Amino acid sequence: MNAANMVAIVLIIGGILGLVYGDFSYTRETQEAKLGPLELSVKDTETVYVPVWVSVGVIVVGGGILLLANKKASS
């Protein structure tokens, strides 16, 4: 399996995950303060929404790369 096939498969899997889940969340620390023995930190949860058209586009691009890579390999 060459690099183009691996990239295509990763794109297709990523597109399918984008369609299935639609969004993902992550937590980041935004502020931190140390006042003597006290440590204060604020954690924000961010949510990123993946549009359906982006997921479908990634699947189409991955499929196109996969088809072109296999067509070149068979020629």
Secondary structure, DSSP 8 states (H G I E B T S, - for coil): --HHHHHHHHHHHHHHHHHHH-EEEEEEEEEEEEETTEEEEEEEEEEEE--HHHHHHHHHHHHHHHHHHHHHHH-
